[in-house]
Amino acid sequence: MMETLLCLIERQIEKFEITADEIGDVFDGKVLQAATIAFFAEYADFFLQTGQVEKVASIRETMTSSARIRQAVAERIPEKIAAITSDLISERLSGNTQESSELTPEA
């Protein structure tokens, strides 16, 4: 999606001599998410104006599914972060976990 957005603003990038680092500083997660939602809303409107209702329905369904997934992930992040303890980190780094032993090939 980032490449698509960069193509859309290419003239402004050149006109104002914006660097890749400056773009990276501005396009954080929230901005990229908002731009993606706006892009797909306009994309759906384009197909609506051309009478391609089935494509509009598909785009809107994808947008709705994406929103549900983002919400579910956002709700789980605090739980996952809270589960990280210094003991867990030490355990994982030392390789003394059940998961790491399952990944070690037997001789």
KOLGU-4560 file (N, C-alpha, C; in nm, 3 decimals, padded with zeros to 5 digits):
<recs>
<n_xx: 00.083 n_yy: -00.119 n_zz: 00.000 ca_xx: 00.000 ca_yy: 00.000 ca_zz: 00.000 c_xx: 00.087 c_yy: 00.125 c_zz: 00.000 mol: A seq: 1 type: MET>
<n_xx: 00.200 n_yy: 00.118 n_zz: 00.069 ca_xx: 00.287 ca_yy: 00.234 ca_zz: 00.076 c_xx: 00.334 c_yy: 00.277 c_zz: -00.063 mol: A seq: 2 type: MET>
<n_xx: 00.365 n_yy: 00.179 n_zz: -00.146 ca_xx: 00.409 ca_yy: 00.212 ca_zz: -00.283 c_xx: 00.299 c_yy: 00.284 c_zz: -00.360 mol: A seq: 3 type: GLU>
<n_xx: 00.176 n_yy: 00.239 n_zz: -00.343 ca_xx: 00.063 ca_yy: 00.304 ca_zz: -00.411 c_xx: 00.049 c_yy: 00.448 c_zz: -00.364 mol: A seq: 4 type: THR>
<n_xx: 00.057 n_yy: 00.468 n_zz: -00.233 ca_xx: 00.045 ca_yy: 00.604 ca_zz: -00.179 c_xx: 00.159 c_yy: 00.693 c_zz: -00.229 mol: A seq: 5 type: LEU>
<n_xx: 00.278 n_yy: 00.638 n_zz: -00.235 ca_xx: 00.392 ca_yy: 00.717 ca_zz: -00.284 c_xx: 00.372 c_yy: 00.757 c_zz: -00.430 mol: A seq: 6 type: LEU>
<n_xx: 00.315 n_yy: 00.667 n_zz: -00.509 ca_xx: 00.286 ca_yy: 00.702 ca_zz: -00.650 c_xx: 00.185 c_yy: 00.816 c_zz: -00.657 mol: A seq: 7 type: CYS>
<n_xx: 00.087 n_yy: 00.812 n_zz: -00.568 ca_xx: -00.016 ca_yy: 00.915 ca_zz: -00.569 c_xx: 00.036 c_yy: 01.053 c_zz: -00.529 mol: A seq: 8 type: LEU>
<n_xx: 00.139 n_yy: 01.056 n_zz: -00.446 ca_xx: 00.193 ca_yy: 01.186 ca_zz: -00.400 c_xx: 00.331 c_yy: 01.216 c_zz: -00.459 mol: A seq: 9 type: ILE>
<n_xx: 00.368 n_yy: 01.144 n_zz: -00.562 ca_xx: 00.501 ca_yy: 01.159 ca_zz: -00.622 c_xx: 00.532 c_yy: 01.304 c_zz: -00.663 mol: A seq: 10 type: GLU>
<n_xx: 00.437 n_yy: 01.370 n_zz: -00.725 ca_xx: 00.461 ca_yy: 01.509 ca_zz: -00.769 c_xx: 00.488 c_yy: 01.601 c_zz: -00.651 mol: A seq: 11 type: ARG>
<n_xx: 00.413 n_yy: 01.584 n_zz: -00.543 ca_xx: 00.434 ca_yy: 01.668 ca_zz: -00.425 c_xx: 00.569 c_yy: 01.639 c_zz: -00.361 mol: A seq: 12 type: GLN>
<n_xx: 00.609 n_yy: 01.512 n_zz: -00.363 ca_xx: 00.740 ca_yy: 01.474 ca_zz: -00.308 c_xx: 00.851 c_yy: 01.546 c_zz: -00.384 mol: A seq: 13 type: ILE>
<n_xx: 00.841 n_yy: 01.543 n_zz: -00.516 ca_xx: 00.941 ca_yy: 01.609 ca_zz: -00.599 c_xx: 00.936 c_yy: 01.761 c_zz: -00.583 mol: A seq: 14 type: GLU>
<n_xx: 00.817 n_yy: 01.816 n_zz: -00.585 ca_xx: 00.799 ca_yy: 01.962 ca_zz: -00.576 c_xx: 00.859 c_yy: 02.018 c_zz: -00.448 mol: A seq: 15 type: LYS>
<n_xx: 00.834 n_yy: 01.949 n_zz: -00.337 ca_xx: 00.881 ca_yy: 02.000 ca_zz: -00.207 c_xx: 01.012 c_yy: 01.936 c_zz: -00.163 mol: A seq: 16 type: PHE>
<n_xx: 01.073 n_yy: 01.857 n_zz: -00.253 ca_xx: 01.202 ca_yy: 01.792 ca_zz: -00.228 c_xx: 01.205 c_yy: 01.719 c_zz: -00.093 mol: A seq: 17 type: GLU>
<n_xx: 01.106 n_yy: 01.634 n_zz: -00.076 ca_xx: 01.093 ca_yy: 01.556 ca_zz: 00.048 c_xx: 01.179 c_yy: 01.431 c_zz: 00.035 mol: A seq: 18 type: ILE>
<n_xx: 01.253 n_yy: 01.401 n_zz: 00.142 ca_xx: 01.341 ca_yy: 01.284 ca_zz: 00.141 c_xx: 01.266 c_yy: 01.160 c_zz: 00.190 mol: A seq: 19 type: THR>
<n_xx: 01.326 n_yy: 01.044 n_zz: 00.165 ca_xx: 01.267 ca_yy: 00.918 ca_zz: 00.212 c_xx: 01.258 c_yy: 00.916 c_zz: 00.365 mol: A seq: 20 type: ALA>
<n_xx: 01.358 n_yy: 00.970 n_zz: 00.432 ca_xx: 01.356 ca_yy: 00.975 ca_zz: 00.578 c_xx: 01.240 c_yy: 01.061 c_zz: 00.628 mol: A seq: 21 type: ASP>
<n_xx: 01.215 n_yy: 01.174 n_zz: 00.561 ca_xx: 01.105 ca_yy: 01.262 ca_zz: 00.601 c_xx: 00.971 c_yy: 01.192 c_zz: 00.582 mol: A seq: 22 type: GLU>
<n_xx: 00.958 n_yy: 01.117 n_zz: 00.474 ca_xx: 00.834 ca_yy: 01.043 ca_zz: 00.450 c_xx: 00.816 c_yy: 00.938 c_zz: 00.558 mol: A seq: 23 type: ILE>
<n_xx: 00.923 n_yy: 00.868 n_zz: 00.591 ca_xx: 00.917 ca_yy: 00.768 ca_zz: 00.696 c_xx: 00.877 c_yy: 00.826 c_zz: 00.831 mol: A seq: 24 type: GLY>
<n_xx: 00.922 n_yy: 00.949 n_zz: 00.858 ca_xx: 00.887 ca_yy: 01.015 ca_zz: 00.985 c_xx: 00.739 c_yy: 01.050 c_zz: 00.990 mol: A seq: 25 type: ASP>
<n_xx: 00.680 n_yy: 01.082 n_zz: 00.875 ca_xx: 00.540 ca_yy: 01.125 ca_zz: 00.869 c_xx: 00.444 c_yy: 01.007 c_zz: 00.861 mol: A seq: 26 type: VAL>
<n_xx: 00.480 n_yy: 00.906 n_zz: 00.784 ca_xx: 00.391 ca_yy: 00.793 ca_zz: 00.761 c_xx: 00.407 c_yy: 00.688 c_zz: 00.870 mol: A seq: 27 type: PHE>
<n_xx: 00.361 n_yy: 00.720 n_zz: 00.989 ca_xx: 00.361 ca_yy: 00.620 ca_zz: 01.095 c_xx: 00.239 c_yy: 00.530 c_zz: 01.076 mol: A seq: 28 type: ASP>
<n_xx: 00.217 n_yy: 00.440 n_zz: 01.168 ca_xx: 00.109 ca_yy: 00.343 ca_zz: 01.154 c_xx: -00.029 c_yy: 00.406 c_zz: 01.141 mol: A seq: 29 type: GLY>
<n_xx: -00.057 n_yy: 00.506 n_zz: 01.225 ca_xx: -00.190 ca_yy: 00.569 ca_zz: 01.222 c_xx: -00.214 c_yy: 00.641 c_zz: 01.090 mol: A seq: 30 type: LYS>
<n_xx: -00.114 n_yy: 00.712 n_zz: 01.041 ca_xx: -00.129 ca_yy: 00.784 ca_zz: 00.914 c_xx: -00.146 c_yy: 00.687 c_zz: 00.799 mol: A seq: 31 type: VAL>
<n_xx: -00.065 n_yy: 00.582 n_zz: 00.798 ca_xx: -00.075 ca_yy: 00.483 ca_zz: 00.692 c_xx: -00.210 c_yy: 00.412 c_zz: 00.695 mol: A seq: 32 type: LEU>
<n_xx: -00.259 n_yy: 00.382 n_zz: 00.813 ca_xx: -00.390 ca_yy: 00.319 ca_zz: 00.826 c_xx: -00.500 c_yy: 00.412 c_zz: 00.775 mol: A seq: 33 type: GLN>
<n_xx: -00.497 n_yy: 00.538 n_zz: 00.815 ca_xx: -00.597 ca_yy: 00.634 ca_zz: 00.770 c_xx: -00.591 c_yy: 00.653 c_zz: 00.618 mol: A seq: 34 type: ALA>
<n_xx: -00.471 n_yy: 00.660 n_zz: 00.563 ca_xx: -00.456 ca_yy: 00.676 ca_zz: 00.418 c_xx: -00.507 c_yy: 00.553 c_zz: 00.344 mol: A seq: 35 type: ALA>
<n_xx: -00.483 n_yy: 00.436 n_zz: 00.399 ca_xx: -00.531 ca_yy: 00.313 ca_zz: 00.337 c_xx: -00.684 c_yy: 00.308 c_zz: 00.336 mol: A seq: 36 type: THR>
<n_xx: -00.745 n_yy: 00.344 n_zz: 00.449 ca_xx: -00.891 ca_yy: 00.346 ca_zz: 00.457 c_xx: -00.948 c_yy: 00.447 c_zz: 00.357 mol: A seq: 37 type: ILE>
<n_xx: -00.888 n_yy: 00.566 n_zz: 00.351 ca_xx: -00.936 ca_yy: 00.670 ca_zz: 00.258 c_xx: -00.920 c_yy: 00.624 c_zz: 00.114 mol: A seq: 38 type: ALA>
<n_xx: -00.808 n_yy: 00.560 n_zz: 00.082 ca_xx: -00.784 ca_yy: 00.512 ca_zz: -00.054 c_xx: -00.892 c_yy: 00.412 c_zz: -00.095 mol: A seq: 39 type: PHE>
<n_xx: -00.917 n_yy: 00.312 n_zz: -00.010 ca_xx: -01.015 ca_yy: 00.210 ca_zz: -00.046 c_xx: -01.157 c_yy: 00.264 c_zz: -00.048 mol: A seq: 40 type: PHE>
<n_xx: -01.187 n_yy: 00.364 n_zz: 00.032 ca_xx: -01.319 ca_yy: 00.428 ca_zz: 00.026 c_xx: -01.337 c_yy: 00.496 c_zz: -00.110 mol: A seq: 41 type: ALA>
<n_xx: -01.235 n_yy: 00.565 n_zz: -00.156 ca_xx: -01.240 ca_yy: 00.630 ca_zz: -00.288 c_xx: -01.244 c_yy: 00.526 c_zz: -00.400 mol: A seq: 42 type: GLU>
<n_xx: -01.170 n_yy: 00.419 n_zz: -00.382 ca_xx: -01.167 ca_yy: 00.309 ca_zz: -00.480 c_xx: -01.308 c_yy: 00.251 c_zz: -00.495 mol: A seq: 43 type: TYR>
<n_xx: -01.376 n_yy: 00.229 n_zz: -00.383 ca_xx: -01.513 ca_yy: 00.178 ca_zz: -00.386 c_xx: -01.606 c_yy: 00.279 c_zz: -00.454 mol: A seq: 44 type: ALA>
<n_xx: -01.589 n_yy: 00.406 n_zz: -00.424 ca_xx: -01.672 ca_yy: 00.510 ca_zz: -00.487 c_xx: -01.654 c_yy: 00.512 c_zz: -00.638 mol: A seq: 45 type: ASP>
<n_xx: -01.531 n_yy: 00.491 n_zz: -00.684 ca_xx: -01.505 ca_yy: 00.486 ca_zz: -00.829 c_xx: -01.588 c_yy: 00.376 c_zz: -00.894 mol: A seq: 46 type: PHE>
<n_xx: -01.583 n_yy: 00.256 n_zz: -00.835 ca_xx: -01.660 ca_yy: 00.146 ca_zz: -00.893 c_xx: -01.809 c_yy: 00.167 c_zz: -00.879 mol: A seq: 47 type: PHE>
<n_xx: -01.852 n_yy: 00.233 n_zz: -00.773 ca_xx: -01.995 ca_yy: 00.262 ca_zz: -00.756 c_xx: -02.043 c_yy: 00.354 c_zz: -00.869 mol: A seq: 48 type: LEU>
<n_xx: -01.961 n_yy: 00.454 n_zz: -00.902 ca_xx: -01.998 ca_yy: 00.548 ca_zz: -01.009 c_xx: -02.002 c_yy: 00.481 c_zz: -01.146 mol: A seq: 49 type: GLN>
<n_xx: -01.928 n_yy: 00.372 n_zz: -01.162 ca_xx: -01.927 ca_yy: 00.302 ca_zz: -01.290 c_xx: -02.029 c_yy: 00.187 c_zz: -01.292 mol: A seq: 50 type: THR>
<n_xx: -02.106 n_yy: 00.174 n_zz: -01.182 ca_xx: -02.211 ca_yy: 00.073 ca_zz: -01.177 c_xx: -02.164 c_yy: -00.067 c_zz: -01.145 mol: A seq: 51 type: GLY>
<n_xx: -02.041 n_yy: -00.082 n_zz: -01.101 ca_xx: -01.987 ca_yy: -00.215 ca_zz: -01.071 c_xx: -02.009 c_yy: -00.247 c_zz: -00.923 mol: A seq: 52 type: GLN>
<n_xx: -02.135 n_yy: -00.269 n_zz: -00.890 ca_xx: -02.178 ca_yy: -00.286 ca_zz: -00.752 c_xx: -02.111 c_yy: -00.407 c_zz: -00.685 mol: A seq: 53 type: VAL>
<n_xx: -02.089 n_yy: -00.515 n_zz: -00.760 ca_xx: -02.027 ca_yy: -00.634 ca_zz: -00.701 c_xx: -01.885 c_yy: -00.605 c_zz: -00.653 mol: A seq: 54 type: GLU>
<n_xx: -01.813 n_yy: -00.521 n_zz: -00.726 ca_xx: -01.678 ca_yy: -00.484 ca_zz: -00.683 c_xx: -01.683 c_yy: -00.396 c_zz: -00.559 mol: A seq: 55 type: LYS>
<n_xx: -01.781 n_yy: -00.308 n_zz: -00.555 ca_xx: -01.798 ca_yy: -00.221 ca_zz: -00.437 c_xx: -01.825 c_yy: -00.307 c_zz: -00.314 mol: A seq: 56 type: VAL>
<n_xx: -01.913 n_yy: -00.405 n_zz: -00.328 ca_xx: -01.945 ca_yy: -00.493 ca_zz: -00.216 c_xx: -01.821 c_yy: -00.568 c_zz: -00.169 mol: A seq: 57 type: ALA>
<n_xx: -01.741 n_yy: -00.614 n_zz: -00.262 ca_xx: -01.619 ca_yy: -00.687 ca_zz: -00.228 c_xx: -01.519 c_yy: -00.597 c_zz: -00.155 mol: A seq: 58 type: SER>
<n_xx: -01.502 n_yy: -00.475 n_zz: -00.204 ca_xx: -01.409 ca_yy: -00.381 ca_zz: -00.140 c_xx: -01.457 c_yy: -00.347 c_zz: 00.000 mol: A seq: 59 type: ILE>
<n_xx: -01.584 n_yy: -00.320 n_zz: 00.014 ca_xx: -01.639 ca_yy: -00.285 ca_zz: 00.146 c_xx: -01.631 c_yy: -00.402 c_zz: 00.243 mol: A seq: 60 type: ARG>
<n_xx: -01.653 n_yy: -00.523 n_zz: 00.193 ca_xx: -01.641 ca_yy: -00.642 ca_zz: 00.278 c_xx: -01.497 c_yy: -00.658 c_zz: 00.326 mol: A seq: 61 type: GLU>
<n_xx: -01.403 n_yy: -00.636 n_zz: 00.237 ca_xx: -01.261 ca_yy: -00.644 ca_zz: 00.274 c_xx: -01.227 c_yy: -00.537 c_zz: 00.377 mol: A seq: 62 type: THR>
<n_xx: -01.278 n_yy: -00.416 n_zz: 00.359 ca_xx: -01.252 ca_yy: -00.308 ca_zz: 00.455 c_xx: -01.310 c_yy: -00.342 c_zz: 00.592 mol: A seq: 63 type: MET>
<n_xx: -01.429 n_yy: -00.400 n_zz: 00.594 ca_xx: -01.493 ca_yy: -00.437 ca_zz: 00.720 c_xx: -01.414 c_yy: -00.548 c_zz: 00.790 mol: A seq: 64 type: THR>
<n_xx: -01.372 n_yy: -00.648 n_zz: 00.713 ca_xx: -01.292 ca_yy: -00.757 ca_zz: 00.770 c_xx: -01.160 c_yy: -00.705 c_zz: 00.825 mol: A seq: 65 type: SER>
<n_xx: -01.098 n_yy: -00.616 n_zz: 00.751 ca_xx: -00.971 ca_yy: -00.558 ca_zz: 00.796 c_xx: -00.988 c_yy: -00.480 c_zz: 00.925 mol: A seq: 66 type: SER>
<n_xx: -01.098 n_yy: -00.407 n_zz: 00.935 ca_xx: -01.125 ca_yy: -00.330 ca_zz: 01.057 c_xx: -01.145 c_yy: -00.424 c_zz: 01.176 mol: A seq: 67 type: ALA>
<n_xx: -01.216 n_yy: -00.535 n_zz: 01.155 ca_xx: -01.236 ca_yy: -00.633 ca_zz: 01.263 c_xx: -01.104 c_yy: -00.694 c_zz: 01.307 mol: A seq: 68 type: ARG>
<n_xx: -01.019 n_yy: -00.726 n_zz: 01.211 ca_xx: -00.889 ca_yy: -00.785 ca_zz: 01.242 c_xx: -00.803 c_yy: -00.686 c_zz: 01.319 mol: A seq: 69 type: ILE>
<n_xx: -00.799 n_yy: -00.560 n_zz: 01.273 ca_xx: -00.720 ca_yy: -00.457 ca_zz: 01.344 c_xx: -00.769 c_yy: -00.441 c_zz: 01.487 mol: A seq: 70 type: ARG>
<n_xx: -00.902 n_yy: -00.442 n_zz: 01.506 ca_xx: -00.959 ca_yy: -00.427 ca_zz: 01.640 c_xx: -00.921 c_yy: -00.546 c_zz: 01.728 mol: A seq: 71 type: GLN>
<n_xx: -00.931 n_yy: -00.666 n_zz: 01.674 ca_xx: -00.897 ca_yy: -00.785 ca_zz: 01.752 c_xx: -00.750 c_yy: -00.784 c_zz: 01.793 mol: A seq: 72 type: ALA>
<n_xx: -00.664 n_yy: -00.745 n_zz: 01.702 ca_xx: -00.521 ca_yy: -00.738 ca_zz: 01.732 c_xx: -00.496 c_yy: -00.630 c_zz: 01.837 mol: A seq: 73 type: VAL>
<n_xx: -00.557 n_yy: -00.515 n_zz: 01.820 ca_xx: -00.539 ca_yy: -00.405 ca_zz: 01.916 c_xx: -00.585 c_yy: -00.444 c_zz: 02.056 mol: A seq: 74 type: ALA>
<n_xx: -00.690 n_yy: -00.524 n_zz: 02.065 ca_xx: -00.740 ca_yy: -00.568 ca_zz: 02.195 c_xx: -00.647 c_yy: -00.668 c_zz: 02.262 mol: A seq: 75 type: GLU>
<n_xx: -00.573 n_yy: -00.745 n_zz: 02.183 ca_xx: -00.485 ca_yy: -00.848 ca_zz: 02.239 c_xx: -00.347 c_yy: -00.796 c_zz: 02.275 mol: A seq: 76 type: ARG>
<n_xx: -00.306 n_yy: -00.685 n_zz: 02.218 ca_xx: -00.171 ca_yy: -00.634 ca_zz: 02.243 c_xx: -00.144 c_yy: -00.610 c_zz: 02.391 mol: A seq: 77 type: ILE>
<n_xx: -00.231 n_yy: -00.540 n_zz: 02.465 ca_xx: -00.201 ca_yy: -00.519 ca_zz: 02.607 c_xx: -00.186 c_yy: -00.650 c_zz: 02.684 mol: A seq: 78 type: PRO>
<n_xx: -00.269 n_yy: -00.749 n_zz: 02.652 ca_xx: -00.261 ca_yy: -00.880 ca_zz: 02.717 c_xx: -00.127 c_yy: -00.946 c_zz: 02.689 mol: A seq: 79 type: GLU>
<n_xx: -00.084 n_yy: -00.942 n_zz: 02.564 ca_xx: 00.043 ca_yy: -01.004 ca_zz: 02.526 c_xx: 00.161 c_yy: -00.932 c_zz: 02.590 mol: A seq: 80 type: LYS>
<n_xx: 00.156 n_yy: -00.800 n_zz: 02.594 ca_xx: 00.265 ca_yy: -00.723 ca_zz: 02.656 c_xx: 00.269 c_yy: -00.751 c_zz: 02.806 mol: A seq: 81 type: ILE>
<n_xx: 00.154 n_yy: -00.758 n_zz: 02.869 ca_xx: 00.149 ca_yy: -00.784 ca_zz: 03.013 c_xx: 00.205 c_yy: -00.922 c_zz: 03.047 mol: A seq: 82 type: ALA>
<n_xx: 00.198 n_yy: -01.015 n_zz: 02.954 ca_xx: 00.248 ca_yy: -01.150 ca_zz: 02.979 c_xx: 00.400 c_yy: -01.159 c_zz: 02.970 mol: A seq: 83 type: ALA>
<n_xx: 00.464 n_yy: -01.056 n_zz: 02.919 ca_xx: 00.610 ca_yy: -01.058 ca_zz: 02.907 c_xx: 00.670 c_yy: -01.022 c_zz: 03.042 mol: A seq: 84 type: ILE>
<n_xx: 00.743 n_yy: -01.114 n_zz: 03.098 ca_xx: 00.811 ca_yy: -01.091 ca_zz: 03.225 c_xx: 00.960 c_yy: -01.107 c_zz: 03.206 mol: A seq: 85 type: THR>
<n_xx: 01.036 n_yy: -01.059 n_zz: 03.302 ca_xx: 01.182 ca_yy: -01.076 ca_zz: 03.293 c_xx: 01.219 c_yy: -01.223 c_zz: 03.297 mol: A seq: 86 type: SER>
<n_xx: 01.143 n_yy: -01.303 n_zz: 03.373 ca_xx: 01.169 ca_yy: -01.447 ca_zz: 03.378 c_xx: 01.146 c_yy: -01.512 c_zz: 03.242 mol: A seq: 87 type: ASP>
<n_xx: 01.038 n_yy: -01.473 n_zz: 03.177 ca_xx: 01.008 ca_yy: -01.528 ca_zz: 03.045 c_xx: 01.116 c_yy: -01.490 c_zz: 02.944 mol: A seq: 88 type: LEU>
<n_xx: 01.161 n_yy: -01.367 n_zz: 02.949 ca_xx: 01.267 ca_yy: -01.322 ca_zz: 02.858 c_xx: 01.395 c_yy: -01.401 c_zz: 02.884 mol: A seq: 89 type: ILE>
<n_xx: 01.433 n_yy: -01.414 n_zz: 03.010 ca_xx: 01.553 ca_yy: -01.490 ca_zz: 03.046 c_xx: 01.543 c_yy: -01.634 c_zz: 03.000 mol: A seq: 90 type: SER>
<n_xx: 01.425 n_yy: -01.692 n_zz: 03.020 ca_xx: 01.401 ca_yy: -01.831 ca_zz: 02.981 c_xx: 01.417 c_yy: -01.848 c_zz: 02.830 mol: A seq: 91 type: GLU>
<n_xx: 01.357 n_yy: -01.757 n_zz: 02.756 ca_xx: 01.364 ca_yy: -01.766 ca_zz: 02.610 c_xx: 01.507 c_yy: -01.745 c_zz: 02.559 mol: A seq: 92 type: ARG>
<n_xx: 01.577 n_yy: -01.650 n_zz: 02.620 ca_xx: 01.714 ca_yy: -01.622 ca_zz: 02.576 c_xx: 01.809 c_yy: -01.738 c_zz: 02.608 mol: A seq: 93 type: LEU>
<n_xx: 01.781 n_yy: -01.807 n_zz: 02.718 ca_xx: 01.869 ca_yy: -01.917 ca_zz: 02.758 c_xx: 01.840 c_yy: -02.044 c_zz: 02.678 mol: A seq: 94 type: SER>
<n_xx: 01.725 n_yy: -02.049 n_zz: 02.614 ca_xx: 01.690 ca_yy: -02.168 ca_zz: 02.537 c_xx: 01.633 c_yy: -02.278 c_zz: 02.622 mol: A seq: 95 type: GLY>
<n_xx: 01.595 n_yy: -02.249 n_zz: 02.744 ca_xx: 01.543 ca_yy: -02.350 ca_zz: 02.836 c_xx: 01.391 c_yy: -02.360 c_zz: 02.836 mol: A seq: 96 type: ASN>
<n_xx: 01.329 n_yy: -02.337 n_zz: 02.724 ca_xx: 01.184 ca_yy: -02.345 ca_zz: 02.719 c_xx: 01.142 c_yy: -02.470 c_zz: 02.645 mol: A seq: 97 type: THR>
<n_xx: 01.019 n_yy: -02.511 n_zz: 02.667 ca_xx: 00.963 ca_yy: -02.626 ca_zz: 02.595 c_xx: 00.965 c_yy: -02.599 c_zz: 02.445 mol: A seq: 98 type: GLN>
<n_xx: 00.931 n_yy: -02.473 n_zz: 02.406 ca_xx: 00.928 ca_yy: -02.438 ca_zz: 02.264 c_xx: 01.065 c_yy: -02.453 c_zz: 02.200 mol: A seq: 99 type: GLU>
<n_xx: 01.169 n_yy: -02.405 n_zz: 02.269 ca_xx: 01.303 ca_yy: -02.413 ca_zz: 02.209 c_xx: 01.351 c_yy: -02.556 c_zz: 02.201 mol: A seq: 100 type: SER>
<n_xx: 01.315 n_yy: -02.643 n_zz: 02.298 ca_xx: 01.358 ca_yy: -02.780 ca_zz: 02.293 c_xx: 01.287 c_yy: -02.855 c_zz: 02.180 mol: A seq: 101 type: SER>
<n_xx: 01.164 n_yy: -02.814 n_zz: 02.149 ca_xx: 01.092 ca_yy: -02.877 ca_zz: 02.039 c_xx: 01.155 c_yy: -02.839 c_zz: 01.905 mol: A seq: 102 type: GLU>
<n_xx: 01.219 n_yy: -02.724 n_zz: 01.898 ca_xx: 01.279 ca_yy: -02.679 ca_zz: 01.773 c_xx: 01.419 c_yy: -02.735 c_zz: 01.752 mol: A seq: 103 type: LEU>
<n_xx: 01.479 n_yy: -02.791 n_zz: 01.858 ca_xx: 01.616 ca_yy: -02.844 ca_zz: 01.848 c_xx: 01.611 c_yy: -02.984 c_zz: 01.790 mol: A seq: 104 type: THR>
<n_xx: 01.683 n_yy: -03.006 n_zz: 01.679 ca_xx: 01.681 ca_yy: -03.140 ca_zz: 01.619 c_xx: 01.751 c_yy: -03.242 c_zz: 01.709 mol: A seq: 105 type: PRO>
<n_xx: 01.698 n_yy: -03.364 n_zz: 01.707 ca_xx: 01.761 ca_yy: -03.470 ca_zz: 01.785 c_xx: 01.881 c_yy: -03.523 c_zz: 01.710 mol: A seq: 106 type: GLU>
<n_xx: 01.982 n_yy: -03.567 n_zz: 01.787 ca_xx: 02.105 ca_yy: -03.618 ca_zz: 01.725 c_xx: 02.091 c_yy: -03.759 c_zz: 01.675 mol: A seq: 107 type: ALA>
</recs>
